[in-house]
Amino acid sequence: MPIVVDIDVMLARRKMSVGDLADRVGITPANLAVLKNGRAKAVRFATLAALCEVLNCQPGDLLRWQAEDAAGG
């Protein structure tokens, strides 16, 4: 998928665990893991806003577009 989720990068920068982030955002650790690992098909703006608020970042710090490899995409 050409959208890459960089939540793990922001977690490392903030020295925060997945469980702590999930608690502070108000979602389950399992749902956060689905998003973090790039398996989510969608994300609600409310969830994205909460992630940005807790991590003190912009949506572009969490999501980026990456062209798919022509041979593998």
All heavy atoms as a GROMACS GRO file, in nm:
protein
  539
    1MET      N    1   0.085  -0.118   0.000
    1MET     CA    2   0.000   0.000   0.000
    1MET      C    3   0.089   0.124   0.000
    1MET      O    4   0.188   0.129   0.072
    1MET     CB    5  -0.091  -0.001   0.124
    1MET     CG    6  -0.173   0.126   0.136
    1MET     SD    7  -0.288   0.127   0.272
    1MET     CE    8  -0.425   0.046   0.196
    2PRO      N    9   0.054   0.223  -0.078
    2PRO     CA   10   0.142   0.339  -0.090
    2PRO      C   11   0.137   0.436   0.029
    2PRO      O   12   0.219   0.526   0.036
    2PRO     CB   13   0.092   0.408  -0.217
    2PRO     CG   14  -0.047   0.362  -0.234
    2PRO     CD   15  -0.054   0.225  -0.175
    3ILE      N   16   0.044   0.419   0.122
    3ILE     CA   17   0.043   0.503   0.241
    3ILE      C   18   0.119   0.431   0.351
    3ILE      O   19   0.086   0.318   0.386
    3ILE     CB   20  -0.101   0.535   0.288
    3ILE    CG1   21  -0.180   0.607   0.179
    3ILE    CG2   22  -0.099   0.614   0.417
    3ILE    CD1   23  -0.124   0.744   0.143
    4VAL      N   24   0.221   0.498   0.404
    4VAL     CA   25   0.306   0.440   0.509
    4VAL      C   26   0.274   0.511   0.641
    4VAL      O   27   0.263   0.634   0.644
    4VAL     CB   28   0.455   0.457   0.474
    4VAL    CG1   29   0.544   0.402   0.585
    4VAL    CG2   30   0.486   0.390   0.341
    5VAL      N   31   0.256   0.433   0.746
    5VAL     CA   32   0.225   0.487   0.879
    5VAL      C   33   0.353   0.487   0.962
    5VAL      O   34   0.415   0.383   0.980
    5VAL     CB   35   0.114   0.404   0.947
    5VAL    CG1   36   0.079   0.463   1.082
    5VAL    CG2   37  -0.010   0.396   0.858
    6ASP      N   38   0.390   0.604   1.012
    6ASP     CA   39   0.514   0.619   1.089
    6ASP      C   40   0.490   0.644   1.238
    6ASP      O   41   0.564   0.717   1.302
    6ASP     CB   42   0.597   0.735   1.031
    6ASP     CG   43   0.660   0.700   0.898
    6ASP    OD1   44   0.696   0.583   0.878
    6ASP    OD2   45   0.673   0.791   0.814
    7ILE      N   46   0.387   0.581   1.292
    7ILE     CA   47   0.358   0.598   1.435
    7ILE      C   48   0.475   0.549   1.519
    7ILE      O   49   0.511   0.611   1.620
    7ILE     CB   50   0.227   0.526   1.475
    7ILE    CG1   51   0.109   0.600   1.414
    7ILE    CG2   52   0.213   0.518   1.626
    7ILE    CD1   53  -0.024   0.534   1.438
    8ASP      N   54   0.539   0.441   1.477
    8ASP     CA   55   0.651   0.387   1.554
    8ASP      C   56   0.766   0.488   1.565
    8ASP      O   57   0.833   0.495   1.667
    8ASP     CB   58   0.699   0.254   1.497
    8ASP     CG   59   0.729   0.258   1.349
    8ASP    OD1   60   0.688   0.354   1.281
    8ASP    OD2   61   0.794   0.164   1.300
    9VAL      N   62   0.786   0.567   1.460
    9VAL     CA   63   0.891   0.669   1.463
    9VAL      C   64   0.859   0.774   1.569
    9VAL      O   65   0.944   0.811   1.650
    9VAL     CB   66   0.906   0.736   1.324
    9VAL    CG1   67   1.001   0.853   1.329
    9VAL    CG2   68   0.951   0.634   1.221
   10MET      N   69   0.734   0.820   1.571
   10MET     CA   70   0.694   0.922   1.669
   10MET      C   71   0.695   0.864   1.811
   10MET      O   72   0.732   0.933   1.905
   10MET     CB   73   0.556   0.978   1.636
   10MET     CG   74   0.553   1.062   1.509
   10MET     SD   75   0.674   1.195   1.505
   10MET     CE   76   0.618   1.296   1.639
   11LEU      N   77   0.658   0.737   1.825
   11LEU     CA   78   0.663   0.674   1.957
   11LEU      C   79   0.807   0.672   2.009
   11LEU      O   80   0.832   0.701   2.126
   11LEU     CB   81   0.609   0.531   1.952
   11LEU     CG   82   0.458   0.517   1.947
   11LEU    CD1   83   0.419   0.372   1.919
   11LEU    CD2   84   0.394   0.565   2.075
   12ALA      N   85   0.900   0.639   1.923
   12ALA     CA   86   1.041   0.636   1.964
   12ALA      C   87   1.090   0.775   2.000
   12ALA      O   88   1.160   0.792   2.101
   12ALA     CB   89   1.125   0.576   1.852
   13ARG      N   90   1.052   0.874   1.921
   13ARG     CA   91   1.094   1.012   1.950
   13ARG      C   92   1.038   1.062   2.082
   13ARG      O   93   1.102   1.140   2.152
   13ARG     CB   94   1.049   1.106   1.838
   13ARG     CG   95   1.126   1.090   1.711
   13ARG     CD   96   1.080   1.189   1.607
   13ARG     NE   97   1.152   1.169   1.482
   13ARG     CZ   98   1.116   1.221   1.367
   13ARG    NH1   99   1.010   1.299   1.360
   13ARG    NH2  100   1.186   1.197   1.259
   14ARG      N  101   0.916   1.019   2.114
   14ARG     CA  102   0.851   1.063   2.238
   14ARG      C  103   0.878   0.969   2.356
   14ARG      O  104   0.831   0.991   2.466
   14ARG     CB  105   0.699   1.073   2.218
   14ARG     CG  106   0.656   1.166   2.106
   14ARG     CD  107   0.697   1.310   2.132
   14ARG     NE  108   0.641   1.400   2.032
   14ARG     CZ  109   0.710   1.458   1.935
   14ARG    NH1  110   0.840   1.437   1.923
   14ARG    NH2  111   0.652   1.539   1.849
   15LYS      N  112   0.952   0.861   2.328
   15LYS     CA  113   0.983   0.760   2.431
   15LYS      C  114   0.855   0.712   2.500
   15LYS      O  115   0.844   0.710   2.622
   15LYS     CB  116   1.083   0.814   2.533
   15LYS     CG  117   1.218   0.846   2.472
   15LYS     CD  118   1.313   0.903   2.574
   15LYS     CE  119   1.452   0.921   2.522
   15LYS     NZ  120   1.472   1.010   2.413
   16MET      N  121   0.759   0.672   2.416
   16MET     CA  122   0.627   0.632   2.464
   16MET      C  123   0.598   0.490   2.414
   16MET      O  124   0.639   0.454   2.303
   16MET     CB  125   0.522   0.730   2.409
   16MET     CG  126   0.383   0.712   2.464
   16MET     SD  127   0.264   0.831   2.393
   16MET     CE  128   0.332   0.985   2.451
   17SER      N  129   0.528   0.412   2.494
   17SER     CA  130   0.493   0.276   2.454
   17SER      C  131   0.360   0.277   2.377
   17SER      O  132   0.281   0.372   2.386
   17SER     CB  133   0.478   0.186   2.577
   17SER     OG  134   0.362   0.222   2.650
   18VAL      N  135   0.337   0.171   2.303
   18VAL     CA  136   0.212   0.156   2.229
   18VAL      C  137   0.095   0.155   2.327
   18VAL      O  138  -0.008   0.219   2.302
   18VAL     CB  139   0.213   0.027   2.144
   18VAL    CG1  140   0.077   0.001   2.083
   18VAL    CG2  141   0.318   0.036   2.035
   19GLY      N  142   0.110   0.084   2.437
   19GLY     CA  143   0.003   0.078   2.536
   19GLY      C  144  -0.030   0.214   2.596
   19GLY      O  145  -0.148   0.248   2.613
   20ASP      N  146   0.072   0.291   2.626
   20ASP     CA  147   0.051   0.425   2.682
   20ASP      C  148  -0.019   0.514   2.580
   20ASP      O  149  -0.112   0.587   2.613
   20ASP     CB  150   0.184   0.486   2.724
   20ASP     CG  151   0.168   0.617   2.800
   20ASP    OD1  152   0.067   0.632   2.872
   20ASP    OD2  153   0.256   0.703   2.788
   21LEU      N  154   0.026   0.509   2.454
   21LEU     CA  155  -0.038   0.589   2.350
   21LEU      C  156  -0.184   0.549   2.333
   21LEU      O  157  -0.272   0.634   2.325
   21LEU     CB  158   0.037   0.575   2.218
   21LEU     CG  159  -0.021   0.653   2.100
   21LEU    CD1  160  -0.026   0.803   2.128
   21LEU    CD2  161   0.058   0.624   1.973
   22ALA      N  162  -0.210   0.420   2.328
   22ALA     CA  163  -0.348   0.372   2.312
   22ALA      C  164  -0.436   0.423   2.426
   22ALA      O  165  -0.548   0.470   2.402
   22ALA     CB  166  -0.350   0.219   2.306
   23ASP      N  167  -0.387   0.415   2.550
   23ASP     CA  168  -0.463   0.465   2.665
   23ASP      C  169  -0.493   0.613   2.653
   23ASP      O  170  -0.605   0.657   2.676
   23ASP     CB  171  -0.388   0.439   2.796
   23ASP     CG  172  -0.389   0.294   2.838
   23ASP    OD1  173  -0.472   0.216   2.786
   23ASP    OD2  174  -0.305   0.258   2.923
   24ARG      N  175  -0.392   0.689   2.616
   24ARG     CA  176  -0.408   0.835   2.609
   24ARG      C  177  -0.496   0.879   2.492
   24ARG      O  178  -0.564   0.980   2.501
   24ARG     CB  179  -0.271   0.902   2.603
   24ARG     CG  180  -0.195   0.882   2.736
   24ARG     CD  181  -0.056   0.936   2.733
   24ARG     NE  182  -0.054   1.081   2.717
   24ARG     CZ  183   0.058   1.152   2.709
   24ARG    NH1  184   0.175   1.092   2.716
   24ARG    NH2  185   0.052   1.282   2.693
   25VAL      N  186  -0.495   0.801   2.383
   25VAL     CA  187  -0.578   0.834   2.267
   25VAL      C  188  -0.720   0.783   2.285
   25VAL      O  189  -0.814   0.841   2.233
   25VAL     CB  190  -0.514   0.777   2.138
   25VAL    CG1  191  -0.608   0.787   2.020
   25VAL    CG2  192  -0.384   0.849   2.108
   26GLY      N  193  -0.735   0.673   2.360
   26GLY     CA  194  -0.868   0.616   2.382
   26GLY      C  195  -0.906   0.508   2.283
   26GLY      O  196  -1.024   0.491   2.251
   27ILE      N  197  -0.806   0.436   2.232
   27ILE     CA  198  -0.833   0.321   2.146
   27ILE      C  199  -0.763   0.199   2.206
   27ILE      O  200  -0.677   0.212   2.292
   27ILE     CB  201  -0.787   0.344   2.000
   27ILE    CG1  202  -0.636   0.368   1.991
   27ILE    CG2  203  -0.862   0.459   1.938
   27ILE    CD1  204  -0.586   0.382   1.847
   28THR      N  205  -0.802   0.082   2.158
   28THR     CA  206  -0.740  -0.039   2.212
   28THR      C  207  -0.598  -0.055   2.156
   28THR      O  208  -0.570  -0.012   2.044
   28THR     CB  209  -0.821  -0.165   2.176
   28THR    OG1  210  -0.816  -0.184   2.034
   28THR    CG2  211  -0.966  -0.153   2.222
   29PRO      N  212  -0.511  -0.118   2.234
   29PRO     CA  213  -0.376  -0.146   2.181
   29PRO      C  214  -0.381  -0.228   2.053
   29PRO      O  215  -0.299  -0.208   1.964
   29PRO     CB  216  -0.309  -0.222   2.294
   29PRO     CG  217  -0.379  -0.176   2.418
   29PRO     CD  218  -0.522  -0.155   2.376
   30ALA      N  219  -0.479  -0.318   2.042
   30ALA     CA  220  -0.491  -0.400   1.920
   30ALA      C  221  -0.523  -0.313   1.799
   30ALA      O  222  -0.465  -0.331   1.691
   30ALA     CB  223  -0.598  -0.507   1.939
   31ASN      N  224  -0.616  -0.218   1.814
   31ASN     CA  225  -0.650  -0.130   1.703
   31ASN      C  226  -0.534  -0.038   1.668
   31ASN      O  227  -0.510  -0.008   1.550
   31ASN     CB  228  -0.775  -0.049   1.733
   31ASN     CG  229  -0.901  -0.131   1.720
   31ASN    OD1  230  -0.901  -0.234   1.654
   31ASN    ND2  231  -1.007  -0.086   1.781
   32LEU      N  232  -0.461   0.007   1.768
   32LEU     CA  233  -0.344   0.090   1.741
   32LEU      C  234  -0.237   0.009   1.667
   32LEU      O  235  -0.173   0.059   1.576
   32LEU     CB  236  -0.287   0.148   1.871
   32LEU     CG  237  -0.167   0.241   1.854
   32LEU    CD1  238  -0.200   0.358   1.763
   32LEU    CD2  239  -0.120   0.291   1.989
   33ALA      N  240  -0.221  -0.117   1.704
   33ALA     CA  241  -0.124  -0.203   1.636
   33ALA      C  242  -0.162  -0.223   1.490
   33ALA      O  243  -0.074  -0.222   1.402
   33ALA     CB  244  -0.114  -0.338   1.708
   34VAL      N  245  -0.291  -0.239   1.461
   34VAL     CA  246  -0.337  -0.253   1.322
   34VAL      C  247  -0.300  -0.128   1.242
   34VAL      O  248  -0.249  -0.137   1.130
   34VAL     CB  249  -0.490  -0.278   1.318
   34VAL    CG1  250  -0.544  -0.260   1.177
   34VAL    CG2  251  -0.522  -0.418   1.369
   35LEU      N  252  -0.321  -0.013   1.301
   35LEU     CA  253  -0.286   0.113   1.234
   35LEU      C  254  -0.134   0.126   1.221
   35LEU      O  255  -0.083   0.157   1.113
   35LEU     CB  256  -0.343   0.230   1.314
   35LEU     CG  257  -0.318   0.369   1.257
   35LEU    CD1  258  -0.376   0.383   1.118
   35LEU    CD2  259  -0.376   0.474   1.349
   36LYS      N  260  -0.063   0.100   1.328
   36LYS     CA  261   0.083   0.115   1.331
   36LYS      C  262   0.152   0.023   1.231
   36LYS      O  263   0.251   0.062   1.169
   36LYS     CB  264   0.133   0.086   1.473
   36LYS     CG  265   0.282   0.107   1.493
   36LYS     CD  266   0.322   0.088   1.636
   36LYS     CE  267   0.361  -0.048   1.675
   36LYS     NZ  268   0.475  -0.107   1.607
   37ASN      N  269   0.098  -0.095   1.212
   37ASN     CA  270   0.162  -0.194   1.124
   37ASN      C  271   0.115  -0.182   0.979
   37ASN      O  272   0.149  -0.266   0.896
   37ASN     CB  273   0.137  -0.335   1.176
   37ASN     CG  274   0.205  -0.357   1.310
   37ASN    OD1  275   0.313  -0.305   1.334
   37ASN    ND2  276   0.142  -0.431   1.399
   38GLY      N  277   0.036  -0.079   0.949
   38GLY     CA  278  -0.006  -0.056   0.812
   38GLY      C  279  -0.114  -0.148   0.761
   38GLY      O  280  -0.133  -0.159   0.640
   39ARG      N  281  -0.187  -0.213   0.850
   39ARG     CA  282  -0.292  -0.306   0.807
   39ARG      C  283  -0.430  -0.240   0.807
   39ARG      O  284  -0.527  -0.302   0.763
   39ARG     CB  285  -0.293  -0.428   0.898
   39ARG     CG  286  -0.168  -0.512   0.887
   39ARG     CD  287  -0.177  -0.645   0.961
   39ARG     NE  288  -0.236  -0.633   1.093
   39ARG     CZ  289  -0.168  -0.631   1.207
   39ARG    NH1  290  -0.037  -0.640   1.206
   39ARG    NH2  291  -0.230  -0.622   1.322
   40ALA      N  292  -0.441  -0.117   0.853
   40ALA     CA  293  -0.569  -0.048   0.857
   40ALA      C  294  -0.611  -0.004   0.717
   40ALA      O  295  -0.528   0.034   0.636
   40ALA     CB  296  -0.562   0.074   0.949
   41LYS      N  297  -0.739  -0.011   0.689
   41LYS     CA  298  -0.793   0.034   0.561
   41LYS      C  299  -0.837   0.179   0.568
   41LYS      O  300  -0.855   0.244   0.465
   41LYS     CB  301  -0.912  -0.054   0.520
   41LYS     CG  302  -0.877  -0.200   0.501
   41LYS     CD  303  -0.784  -0.217   0.384
   41LYS     CE  304  -0.753  -0.364   0.363
   41LYS     NZ  305  -0.639  -0.386   0.278
   42ALA      N  306  -0.857   0.230   0.689
   42ALA     CA  307  -0.904   0.368   0.708
   42ALA      C  308  -0.866   0.414   0.848
   42ALA      O  309  -0.837   0.332   0.935
   42ALA     CB  310  -1.055   0.375   0.690
   43VAL      N  311  -0.867   0.545   0.867
   43VAL     CA  312  -0.848   0.602   1.000
   43VAL      C  313  -0.943   0.721   1.011
   43VAL      O  314  -0.956   0.799   0.917
   43VAL     CB  315  -0.701   0.644   1.025
   43VAL    CG1  316  -0.655   0.747   0.927
   43VAL    CG2  317  -0.681   0.690   1.167
   44ARG      N  318  -1.011   0.729   1.123
   44ARG     CA  319  -1.103   0.841   1.144
   44ARG      C  320  -1.022   0.967   1.173
   44ARG      O  321  -0.920   0.962   1.239
   44ARG     CB  322  -1.195   0.812   1.262
   44ARG     CG  323  -1.290   0.700   1.233
   44ARG     CD  324  -1.377   0.671   1.352
   44ARG     NE  325  -1.456   0.552   1.323
   44ARG     CZ  326  -1.574   0.529   1.372
   44ARG    NH1  327  -1.628   0.614   1.458
   44ARG    NH2  328  -1.639   0.420   1.339
   45PHE      N  329  -1.073   1.080   1.126
   45PHE     CA  330  -1.007   1.207   1.153
   45PHE      C  331  -0.998   1.233   1.302
   45PHE      O  332  -0.900   1.289   1.350
   45PHE     CB  333  -1.078   1.322   1.083
   45PHE     CG  334  -1.048   1.333   0.936
   45PHE    CD1  335  -1.126   1.413   0.855
   45PHE    CD2  336  -0.942   1.266   0.877
   45PHE    CE1  337  -1.099   1.426   0.720
   45PHE    CE2  338  -0.914   1.277   0.743
   45PHE     CZ  339  -0.993   1.358   0.664
   46ALA      N  340  -1.100   1.191   1.378
   46ALA     CA  341  -1.097   1.211   1.523
   46ALA      C  342  -0.981   1.134   1.586
   46ALA      O  343  -0.914   1.184   1.676
   46ALA     CB  344  -1.230   1.169   1.585
   47THR      N  345  -0.957   1.013   1.537
   47THR     CA  346  -0.846   0.932   1.588
   47THR      C  347  -0.713   0.994   1.548
   47THR      O  348  -0.621   1.005   1.629
   47THR     CB  349  -0.855   0.788   1.535
   47THR    OG1  350  -0.980   0.732   1.575
   47THR    CG2  351  -0.742   0.702   1.587
   48LEU      N  352  -0.703   1.039   1.422
   48LEU     CA  353  -0.581   1.103   1.376
   48LEU      C  354  -0.553   1.230   1.455
   48LEU      O  355  -0.439   1.255   1.496
   48LEU     CB  356  -0.593   1.134   1.226
   48LEU     CG  357  -0.471   1.194   1.158
   48LEU    CD1  358  -0.349   1.104   1.173
   48LEU    CD2  359  -0.501   1.220   1.012
   49ALA      N  360  -0.658   1.308   1.483
   49ALA     CA  361  -0.642   1.430   1.562
   49ALA      C  362  -0.596   1.398   1.703
   49ALA      O  363  -0.509   1.466   1.758
   49ALA     CB  364  -0.773   1.509   1.565
   50ALA      N  365  -0.652   1.293   1.763
   50ALA     CA  366  -0.612   1.254   1.898
   50ALA      C  367  -0.467   1.207   1.900
   50ALA      O  368  -0.391   1.239   1.993
   50ALA     CB  369  -0.705   1.145   1.951
   51LEU      N  370  -0.426   1.131   1.800
   51LEU     CA  371  -0.287   1.087   1.791
   51LEU      C  372  -0.194   1.207   1.781
   51LEU      O  373  -0.091   1.214   1.849
   51LEU     CB  374  -0.267   0.996   1.669
   51LEU     CG  375  -0.324   0.855   1.679
   51LEU    CD1  376  -0.328   0.790   1.541
   51LEU    CD2  377  -0.243   0.771   1.775
   52CYS      N  378  -0.230   1.303   1.697
   52CYS     CA  379  -0.147   1.422   1.681
   52CYS      C  380  -0.141   1.504   1.810
   52CYS      O  381  -0.035   1.556   1.846
   52CYS     CB  382  -0.201   1.509   1.567
   52CYS     SG  383  -0.174   1.435   1.405
   53GLU      N  384  -0.253   1.512   1.880
   53GLU     CA  385  -0.254   1.588   2.006
   53GLU      C  386  -0.164   1.523   2.110
   53GLU      O  387  -0.081   1.590   2.172
   53GLU     CB  388  -0.397   1.598   2.059
   53GLU     CG  389  -0.408   1.680   2.186
   53GLU     CD  390  -0.549   1.698   2.234
   53GLU    OE1  391  -0.644   1.661   2.163
   53GLU    OE2  392  -0.564   1.747   2.347
   54VAL      N  393  -0.177   1.392   2.127
   54VAL     CA  394  -0.098   1.321   2.227
   54VAL      C  395   0.051   1.322   2.191
   54VAL      O  396   0.137   1.340   2.277
   54VAL     CB  397  -0.150   1.176   2.245
   54VAL    CG1  398  -0.055   1.094   2.330
   54VAL    CG2  399  -0.289   1.178   2.307
   55LEU      N  400   0.081   1.303   2.062
   55LEU     CA  401   0.221   1.297   2.018
   55LEU      C  402   0.278   1.435   1.986
   55LEU      O  403   0.397   1.445   1.952
   55LEU     CB  404   0.233   1.205   1.896
   55LEU     CG  405   0.206   1.058   1.924
   55LEU    CD1  406   0.195   0.980   1.794
   55LEU    CD2  407   0.312   0.998   2.014
   56ASN      N  408   0.195   1.538   1.993
   56ASN     CA  409   0.237   1.675   1.963
   56ASN      C  410   0.305   1.682   1.826
   56ASN      O  411   0.421   1.719   1.814
   56ASN     CB  412   0.328   1.729   2.073
   56ASN     CG  413   0.353   1.878   2.058
   56ASN    OD1  414   0.268   1.950   2.007
   56ASN    ND2  415   0.469   1.924   2.101
   57CYS      N  416   0.228   1.639   1.724
   57CYS     CA  417   0.283   1.635   1.588
   57CYS      C  418   0.174   1.671   1.489
   57CYS      O  419   0.059   1.695   1.526
   57CYS     CB  420   0.340   1.497   1.559
   57CYS     SG  421   0.218   1.365   1.552
   58GLN      N  422   0.210   1.672   1.362
   58GLN     CA  423   0.117   1.698   1.252
   58GLN      C  424   0.081   1.565   1.185
   58GLN      O  425   0.159   1.468   1.192
   58GLN     CB  426   0.183   1.791   1.150
   58GLN     CG  427   0.210   1.930   1.203
   58GLN     CD  428   0.081   2.004   1.233
   58GLN    OE1  429  -0.012   2.006   1.153
   58GLN    NE2  430   0.076   2.064   1.351
   59PRO      N  431  -0.035   1.558   1.116
   59PRO     CA  432  -0.071   1.434   1.046
   59PRO      C  433   0.038   1.385   0.951
   59PRO      O  434   0.061   1.264   0.939
   59PRO     CB  435  -0.199   1.472   0.970
   59PRO     CG  436  -0.259   1.581   1.052
   59PRO     CD  437  -0.142   1.659   1.106
   60GLY      N  438   0.109   1.476   0.888
   60GLY     CA  439   0.217   1.438   0.797
   60GLY      C  440   0.336   1.373   0.866
   60GLY      O  441   0.418   1.310   0.801
   61ASP      N  442   0.344   1.390   0.998
   61ASP     CA  443   0.449   1.321   1.074
   61ASP      C  444   0.414   1.174   1.094
   61ASP      O  445   0.502   1.092   1.121
   61ASP     CB  446   0.468   1.386   1.211
   61ASP     CG  447   0.518   1.528   1.201
   61ASP    OD1  448   0.596   1.558   1.108
   61ASP    OD2  449   0.479   1.609   1.287
   62LEU      N  450   0.285   1.140   1.080
   62LEU     CA  451   0.238   1.004   1.104
   62LEU      C  452   0.209   0.928   0.975
   62LEU      O  453   0.218   0.806   0.973
   62LEU     CB  454   0.110   1.005   1.189
   62LEU     CG  455   0.122   1.071   1.326
   62LEU    CD1  456  -0.013   1.072   1.394
   62LEU    CD2  457   0.225   1.000   1.411
   63LEU      N  458   0.172   1.000   0.870
   63LEU     CA  459   0.133   0.937   0.743
   63LEU      C  460   0.214   0.996   0.630
   63LEU      O  461   0.234   1.118   0.624
   63LEU     CB  462  -0.016   0.961   0.715
   63LEU     CG  463  -0.115   0.914   0.821
   63LEU    CD1  464  -0.254   0.963   0.785
   63LEU    CD2  465  -0.112   0.764   0.835
   64ARG      N  466   0.258   0.910   0.538
   64ARG     CA  467   0.326   0.960   0.419
   64ARG      C  468   0.294   0.868   0.302
   64ARG      O  469   0.263   0.750   0.319
   64ARG     CB  470   0.477   0.971   0.440
   64ARG     CG  471   0.547   0.842   0.468
   64ARG     CD  472   0.694   0.864   0.500
   64ARG     NE  473   0.749   0.748   0.564
   64ARG     CZ  474   0.803   0.645   0.500
   64ARG    NH1  475   0.811   0.644   0.369
   64ARG    NH2  476   0.852   0.543   0.568
   65TRP      N  477   0.301   0.925   0.184
   65TRP     CA  478   0.278   0.850   0.062
   65TRP      C  479   0.412   0.804   0.007
   65TRP      O  480   0.509   0.879   0.005
   65TRP     CB  481   0.208   0.938  -0.041
   65TRP     CG  482   0.183   0.868  -0.170
   65TRP    CD1  483   0.080   0.783  -0.198
   65TRP    CD2  484   0.263   0.876  -0.288
   65TRP    NE1  485   0.092   0.738  -0.328
   65TRP    CE2  486   0.203   0.794  -0.385
   65TRP    CE3  487   0.379   0.944  -0.321
   65TRP    CZ2  488   0.256   0.778  -0.512
   65TRP    CZ3  489   0.432   0.928  -0.448
   65TRP    CH2  490   0.369   0.846  -0.542
   66GLN      N  491   0.414   0.679  -0.037
   66GLN     CA  492   0.535   0.622  -0.097
   66GLN      C  493   0.493   0.547  -0.222
   66GLN      O  494   0.407   0.460  -0.216
   66GLN     CB  495   0.603   0.528   0.002
   66GLN     CG  496   0.728   0.463  -0.049
   66GLN     CD  497   0.796   0.380   0.059
   66GLN    OE1  498   0.824   0.430   0.167
   66GLN    NE2  499   0.820   0.256   0.031
   67ALA      N  500   0.553   0.582  -0.333
   67ALA     CA  501   0.520   0.514  -0.460
   67ALA      C  502   0.545   0.365  -0.449
   67ALA      O  503   0.644   0.323  -0.389
   67ALA     CB  504   0.601   0.573  -0.574
   68GLU      N  505   0.455   0.288  -0.507
   68GLU     CA  506   0.473   0.144  -0.507
   68GLU      C  507   0.578   0.105  -0.610
   68GLU      O  508   0.588   0.167  -0.716
   68GLU     CB  509   0.340   0.072  -0.539
   68GLU     CG  510   0.239   0.086  -0.428
   68GLU     CD  511   0.118  -0.001  -0.452
   68GLU    OE1  512   0.131  -0.106  -0.516
   68GLU    OE2  513   0.010   0.037  -0.404
   69ASP      N  514   0.656   0.005  -0.578
   69ASP     CA  515   0.757  -0.046  -0.670
   69ASP      C  516   0.687  -0.103  -0.794
   69ASP      O  517   0.594  -0.182  -0.782
   69ASP     CB  518   0.838  -0.156  -0.599
   69ASP     CG  519   0.950  -0.211  -0.684
   69ASP    OD1  520   0.968  -0.168  -0.799
   69ASP    OD2  521   1.022  -0.299  -0.634
   70ALA      N  522   0.728  -0.062  -0.910
   70ALA     CA  523   0.665  -0.106  -1.034
   70ALA      C  524   0.669  -0.258  -1.049
   70ALA      O  525   0.576  -0.320  -1.098
   70ALA     CB  526   0.731  -0.040  -1.154
   71ALA      N  527   0.776  -0.321  -1.003
   71ALA     CA  528   0.790  -0.467  -1.016
   71ALA      C  529   0.707  -0.540  -0.911
   71ALA      O  530   0.654  -0.646  -0.936
   71ALA     CB  531   0.936  -0.508  -1.003
   72GLY      N  532   0.695  -0.480  -0.790
   72GLY     CA  533   0.626  -0.550  -0.682
   72GLY      C  534   0.491  -0.493  -0.651
   72GLY      O  535   0.420  -0.544  -0.567
   73GLY      N  536   0.449  -0.383  -0.713
   73GLY     CA  537   0.327  -0.314  -0.676
   73GLY      C  538   0.215  -0.344  -0.761
   73GLY      O  539   0.105  -0.331  -0.748
   0.00000   0.00000   0.00000
